[in-house]
């Protein structure tokens, strides 16, 4: 078994069988629960496993250990029993063949033998030192994870703020356009009222002059020569001005929906583009504005041109056409 958790705990000096058992007992929830279990069961007697090694990449090490162990028939002291396994290359002691396999896999050493030496357990000071080292590592990893989470959170917040600013700016531009149209409409209304009042005054003066002339004719007096005021008629310029101060545009989106909006004749085509961007419900992406009769695809230079110059007054139909990728 080879995993980061096993490597950390074995490097701290814990026996591989106990490490595997600790991880199994704690449900493989990480180094910290396994370490707490190991410290709580540090006084449990170790079990020396001299057989049952798995046939893995370290099988050569197990065979070498058996070959290097003297036969009981050739040993003068038959009462002595092996207390550990020893690496003939680096001299490290191990309590089980599992530890031998792990060491062989990690270091590449392939020669082991039984030893009468007993692997000393960690002292309290060594345990505290190992524990402190592990806590420092876990604290460092926790700090790195928190820093990464903070960085990701900062990037998300930065992106959200940027998107919010862009939406606020677009909304403000639309509000400015609406305000301009409202002010222009009020100005037109005032001008029409002024002209209407002037026409009424002229009609009243004409009626007065006509009555005076009629009264003079009935009394037999010479009719004074009165210049008749010009015929009062609605100013010929009023209707065209009112009709062409504003244009009504029908904007057909790519999904078939139609948007209808009034724009000032002197507004630029870019105002129409902004209105589409703020109100479109079809698929997002870059697009062109197109007319069909006659067909024209507006270029970038056209967006700075007033609508009346582009021939979109007093009304027009514009199609939204998706740009080719």
Secondary structure, DSSP 8 states (H G I E B T S, - for coil): ---HHHHHHHHTT--HHHHHHHHHHTTS--HHHHHHHHHHTTTS----B-S---SSTTHHHHHHHHHHS--TTT-S-TT----EEEETTT--EESBHHHHHHHHHHH----EEEES-------HHHHHHHHHHHHHHHHHHHHHHHHHHHHHHHHHHHHHHHHHHHHHHHHHHHHHHHHHHHHHHHHHHHHHHHHHHHHHHHHHHHHHHHHHHHHHHHTT---------------HHHHHHHHHSEEEEEEE-TTS-EEEEEEETTSBHHHHHHHHHHH--S--S-EEEEEETTEEE--GGGGGSBTTTTT--SEEEEEEEE---
